[in-house]
Amino acid sequence: MSLALTLAPEAASAEPREDWPHHAASRFLHAGGLRWHVQIMGEGPPVLLLHGTGASTHSWRGIMPLLARHYTVIAPDLPGQGFSGEAPAEALSMEGMARAVGALMQALQAEPRLIIGHSAGAAIAARMCLDGLVAPARLVAINGALLPLGGWAGQVFSPLARLMVRLPGMPRLFAWRAADPVVVRRLLDATGSHLDEEGIALYARLFRRPEHVAGTLGMMAAWDLHALRRDLPRLKTPLLLVIGQQDKTIRPTEARRLARILPQAEIRALSGLGHLAHEEAPEGVLHAILEEHP
């Protein structure tokens, strides 16, 4: 596949360093009024990868080169996160992000045949399908956050994030605390996943950037899954739910709730993996995704 744009790097201060995973695949462009960092590699039908809250293109570092053997892989940093530029509040909601990613696909003249979303990235992908922004042959949710959080977490998640966004200096304070690798390891271990030293170091580098922290908190503050839950029964796109059975962030039982809402959904459970399953075992996760659809 040949993308429509010639993409040029911008100011060096806003770019990932050369040791960032797949640095050579990084491009910068403007679309939908936003400045995007996107990584593109491979040839063939386009596949769109959407990371979860607080992550970036680095989370696909193991899967991207495997997919690139047969596909053109497009992996953006979501608005306000990673090395994409600052985004207004309206672009950080689920609907706003869906429109923004849709504008990015239009700018690239790319029509994804397959969309793989992790956690909140899966919710954005589902919203895009429901709103007619994309029409993939298949949607894959890796530990997808597609339903409203229940219990205590559901009551405090967005309100707490909204409070933190309003506190002056909170992103810089968090970034300062993230200088401690012990803190980062503790945060990641709480997801049920155990990353290697490289994975922990990459998240630490992200968390040290106040801009990334601000974008992440802004996304959390604007997130509302109730409208998606209301509209999900209208989703016609074939859906595969890949779940890590050790996920401590999105309970594996959520997949069964989703299957009751969406009878066309298929579930593939992976033992021994947590919320960041695609980073722990990229080959195993990709095998589960492409098992019947090479």
C-alpha positions in Angstrom: 0.0 0.0 0.0 1.3 3.5 -0.8 0.2 6.2 1.6 -1.0 9.5 0.3 1.3 11.9 2.2 5.0 12.6 2.3 5.5 12.9 6.0 8.2 15.1 7.4 9.7 15.2 10.9 9.0 18.3 12.9 11.0 20.0 15.8 13.5 17.6 17.3 12.4 18.5 20.8 9.0 16.9 20.2 10.4 13.7 18.6 11.3 10.4 20.3 15.0 9.7 20.5 16.7 7.4 18.1 16.6 4.6 20.6 12.8 4.6 20.8 11.3 1.4 19.4 11.0 1.5 15.6 12.3 5.1 15.5 12.9 4.8 11.7 9.1 4.2 11.2 8.1 7.4 13.0 6.4 10.2 11.1 4.8 13.4 12.0 1.8 15.1 10.3 -1.2 17.3 11.0 -4.7 15.9 10.6 -8.1 16.9 12.1 -6.4 20.0 13.7 -4.0 17.9 15.7 -0.3 17.1 15.4 0.3 13.3 15.2 3.2 11.0 15.9 2.5 7.8 13.9 4.6 4.8 13.0 4.1 3.1 9.7 5.8 0.0 8.4 5.3 -2.9 6.0 3.3 -3.4 2.8 -0.1 -4.8 2.1 -3.7 -4.2 3.3 -3.7 -1.5 6.1 -4.0 -2.6 9.8 -4.6 0.1 12.4 -3.3 -0.4 16.0 -4.8 1.7 18.8 -3.0 1.7 22.2 -4.6 2.0 25.6 -4.7 4.8 28.1 -1.2 6.1 29.1 0.6 4.0 26.5 2.0 4.9 23.0 3.3 3.2 19.9 6.0 1.5 22.0 3.4 -0.9 23.3 3.2 -2.5 19.8 6.9 -2.9 19.4 6.8 -6.7 19.4 3.7 -7.1 17.2 4.4 -4.4 14.6 7.3 -6.1 12.7 5.4 -9.4 12.7 2.3 -7.8 11.2 4.4 -5.8 8.7 5.4 -9.0 6.9 1.9 -9.0 5.3 0.3 -5.7 6.1 0.9 -1.9 6.1 0.8 -1.3 9.9 -0.3 2.1 11.1 0.2 2.8 14.8 -0.5 6.4 16.0 0.1 7.9 19.5 -3.4 9.0 20.6 -4.1 12.7 21.0 -2.1 14.2 23.8 -0.2 11.0 24.5 3.2 9.7 23.5 4.7 12.1 21.1 1.5 13.4 19.5 0.8 17.0 20.2 -1.4 18.6 22.9 -5.2 18.2 22.3 -8.2 20.2 23.4 -10.5 18.7 25.9 -13.1 17.8 23.3 -10.6 15.7 21.4 -9.9 13.6 24.5 -13.4 12.1 24.9 -14.1 8.8 23.2 -16.2 10.4 20.5 -13.6 13.1 20.0 -10.8 10.6 19.7 -12.8 8.5 17.3 -13.3 11.5 15.1 -9.6 12.4 15.4 -8.4 9.0 14.4 -10.9 9.0 11.6 -9.4 12.2 10.3 -6.0 10.7 10.5 -7.1 7.8 8.4 -8.6 10.2 5.8 -5.3 12.2 5.7 -3.4 8.9 5.1 -6.1 7.7 2.6 -6.1 4.5 4.5 -9.1 2.2 4.9 -8.1 -0.4 7.6 -9.0 -3.9 6.9 -8.2 -4.9 10.5 -8.3 -2.8 13.6 -6.6 -4.0 16.8 -7.2 -2.0 19.9 -5.9 -2.5 23.4 -8.0 -1.6 26.4 -9.4 1.9 25.8 -8.1 1.7 22.2 -10.6 -1.0 21.6 -13.4 1.3 22.7 -12.2 4.0 20.3 -12.2 1.4 17.5 -15.7 0.3 18.3 -16.9 3.9 18.4 -15.3 4.5 15.0 -17.2 1.5 13.6 -20.5 2.5 15.1 -20.1 6.1 13.8 -19.3 5.0 10.3 -15.8 6.4 10.4 -14.2 3.1 9.4 -15.5 -0.2 8.0 -12.9 -2.9 8.8 -13.5 -6.6 8.0 -12.7 -7.4 11.6 -12.2 -5.7 15.0 -9.9 -7.2 17.7 -10.1 -6.1 21.3 -7.1 -7.0 23.5 -8.4 -6.8 27.1 -10.9 -4.3 25.7 -12.3 -1.6 28.0 -15.7 -1.6 26.3 -18.1 -1.6 29.3 -18.5 0.9 32.2 -16.4 0.1 35.2 -18.4 -1.3 38.0 -18.2 -0.8 41.8 -15.7 1.5 43.5 -13.6 2.0 40.4 -16.6 3.2 38.3 -17.5 5.7 40.9 -14.1 7.4 41.3 -12.2 6.8 38.0 -13.4 9.8 35.9 -14.2 12.1 38.9 -10.7 11.6 40.3 -9.1 12.2 37.0 -11.1 15.4 36.5 -10.0 16.7 39.9 -6.3 15.9 39.1 -6.5 17.6 35.7 -7.6 20.8 37.5 -4.8 20.7 40.1 -1.9 23.0 39.0 1.4 21.1 38.5 -0.1 17.6 38.9 1.4 16.3 35.6 4.8 17.6 36.6 4.5 16.1 40.0 3.5 12.7 38.6 6.4 13.0 36.0 8.8 13.7 38.9 7.6 10.6 40.8 8.0 8.5 37.7 11.7 9.1 37.8 11.7 6.2 40.3 11.7 2.9 38.4 10.3 1.1 41.5 7.1 3.3 41.2 6.7 2.4 37.5 7.2 -1.3 38.1 4.6 -1.2 40.9 2.1 0.5 38.5 2.7 -2.0 35.8 2.6 -5.1 38.1 -0.8 -3.9 39.3 -2.2 -4.7 35.8 -1.4 -8.4 36.2 1.4 -8.2 33.6 5.1 -8.6 34.2 7.2 -6.7 31.7 10.9 -7.0 31.0 13.3 -4.3 31.9 13.0 -2.7 28.5 9.3 -2.4 28.8 9.5 -0.9 32.3 12.1 1.6 31.1 10.0 2.7 28.1 7.0 3.4 30.3 9.2 5.3 32.7 10.4 7.5 29.9 6.8 8.2 28.9 5.7 8.9 32.4 8.5 11.4 32.9 7.0 13.6 30.2 4.5 16.0 31.8 2.8 16.5 28.4 2.0 12.8 28.2 0.8 12.7 31.8 -1.5 15.7 31.1 -2.9 14.0 28.0 -3.5 10.8 29.9 -5.3 12.5 32.8 -7.3 14.5 30.3 -8.4 11.3 28.5 -9.4 9.7 31.8 -11.3 12.7 32.9 -13.3 12.8 29.6 -14.0 9.1 29.3 -17.6 7.9 29.4 -18.4 4.3 28.4 -22.2 4.5 29.1 -23.0 5.8 25.6 -20.8 3.1 24.0 -22.6 0.5 26.1 -25.9 1.8 24.9 -24.9 1.6 21.2 -22.9 -1.6 21.3 -25.8 -3.8 20.2 -25.7 -2.0 16.9 -22.2 -3.1 16.2 -22.1 -5.3 13.1 -18.4 -5.7 12.7 -17.1 -9.2 13.5 -15.4 -8.9 17.0 -12.7 -11.0 18.5 -12.1 -10.6 22.3 -8.5 -11.6 23.3 -8.3 -11.7 27.0 -5.4 -12.3 29.4 -6.7 -14.5 32.2 -4.4 -12.7 34.8 -5.7 -9.3 33.8 -6.2 -7.2 37.0 -7.4 -4.0 35.2 -10.3 -5.4 33.1 -11.6 -8.5 34.6 -11.8 -11.5 32.2 -15.4 -12.0 33.1 -16.2 -8.7 31.2 -15.7 -10.6 28.0 -18.6 -12.9 28.9 -20.8 -9.8 29.6 -19.8 -8.5 26.2 -20.6 -11.8 24.5 -24.2 -11.6 25.8 -24.5 -8.2 24.3 -22.8 -9.1 21.0 -23.6 -12.7 20.0 -21.1 -12.4 17.1 -18.2 -11.8 19.4 -15.6 -14.6 19.7 -13.5 -15.0 22.9 -9.9 -16.3 23.0 -8.5 -16.5 26.5 -4.7 -16.6 27.0 -3.4 -18.2 30.3 -0.6 -16.6 32.3 -1.0 -13.1 30.7 -2.2 -9.8 32.2 -3.6 -6.6 30.9 -0.5 -5.9 28.8 -0.7 -9.3 27.2 0.5 -8.0 23.8 3.7 -6.7 25.3 4.3 -9.8 27.4 3.8 -12.3 24.6 3.5 -10.6 21.2 3.8 -13.7 19.1 1.3 -15.6 21.2 -1.2 -12.8 21.1 -0.8 -12.3 17.3 -1.2 -16.1 16.8 -4.5 -15.9 18.6 -5.6 -12.9 16.5 -4.6 -14.4 13.1 -5.3 -18.1 13.9 -8.2 -18.3 11.4 -7.6 -15.1 9.5 -4.0 -14.9 8.2 
